[in-house]
């Protein structure tokens, strides 16, 4: 296959595929969640920061793909990097440049975000090492995404306000982000078991199998659901029904995810559990955003509809 030059439309098309646009909604909702805790946030500031968080997941996905071509060649041969459609060095250059510009914008919003952003980039660059260890993978990925939520809040505030990060509402939201995303990572490993076995990635499903992995997934889901219920109880006087609609829908989809995880007998069917867990993550955090910023309700509905549409057109229906 001919390799696309860096400065070409072909490279741009392949790089967008590598970014996985349907998963950029994950970082988008995570960023919005952090921003929703900021009082009196200017619309222009919201839009700029949202764009940064939305794109950051794509840059991060492309960066981590550069370090796991071995397993992706077996489990995801359609991806441009594994097919040789684009060069690893070009993807590294664009990804690091995108993350660098994002970090500078966030640092301009709040100086503390410079070291925090560098920490996040370091986490992405070293993720492959920890993915190979069954005890680390989901947790290592989850702390990076949680850090994104904290960075969003700090960028919106324009300063570091640690006491607000430690408020009960933010802590409960942090639990939802951390364990909700860890669950997505763990369930996502189900689809790559054979490839991970062949390439030395000792993920939890590789070491312990589907059944025990499903039990761990249940624990992650239970912690996410418990944090959401406590959040709603503490804010029952201000929790709007639109927020409740999103949240309850997310909980039901999450329960469906756990049922489907137990029913899996082949990694080829893993998308039946992976797809709903992403929906659940976005819906649950969407309910938190709406509860904090009722004026954003319509935009969260539009955001979710755009996610559903983008997900429908992913390159491989059994991959995510």
C-alpha positions, 0 to 999 in steps of 0.5 A: 500500500502507498504511504500517504505524505504528511501534508496531503488530504489522504494523510488527513483522512487516515489520521482522522480514522486513527483519532476515532472521532466517535470516541472523541465524545468521551473526552468531550463529555469529560471536559464538559463535566469539569466545566459545568462546575465553573460558575458564570463561564463565558460562552466563548471560553466554553467553546474554546475549551470544549474544542480542546478537550474534544480533540485531545482524545483523538490526539491521545488515541493516535499517540497510543496507537503508535506504541501498540501496532503489534497487537493492533495488527492482529486485532484491528488490521483496518487501522491506517497505521497497521496497514502502513497507510501513514507513517508512525513518525508522522502520526507521532509528530501530529499527535504530539503537536496537537497535544502540545498546542492543547496544553499551551491553550490550557496553560494560558487559561490557568498556569497550573494546567501546564504541569498537569497537561505534561503529566497527562501526555506522559501518561498517554506515552507510557500507557502501553507499558501498563496495559501489558500488566493486568493489575494496571491497565484500566486504572492507569487509563482512568486516572488520565481521563480523570485528570482531564476533568480536573484540568477542565475545571481549572481551565474554566476557573482560570486558577487552581482551586483545590478546595472546590475539587475536594467538594463532595459533588466534585469528588462523587463526579470524579468517582463516576469519571474514574470507574466509569472509564475504567469499566470502558477500558476493561470491557474494551479489552474483551475484543483483543484477547487473542491479539493480546495473548500473542503479543505479550499483553497480559490484560485482566481478561487474558490472565483471568478470563471473561467471567472474572473480568465481568465480575470486576466490571460489575464492581466498577459499574456498582461504584459508578452507579452508587456515586451517581445515586448519592450525587442525586440524593445530595442535590435532589432539590436542584436535580432537574428531570432532564438530568434524571432522564439522562442519568437513569437512561445511562444506568439502564444502559450500564446494566445492559452492558453488564448483562451482555458482558456475562453473555459473551462467549467470543471476542468477536462479539465483544462490541455488544458490550463495548458499545453500550458502556460508552453510551452509559458513560456519556449519558451518566456524565451528561446528567451531571452536566445538565444538573450543574448547568441547566442552560446547557440541556439542549446542547447536551441533547445535540451532543449525544445525538451527534455521538450516536450518528458518528458512532453509526459510521465507524469503519468497523462495526465490530470495533470501537 
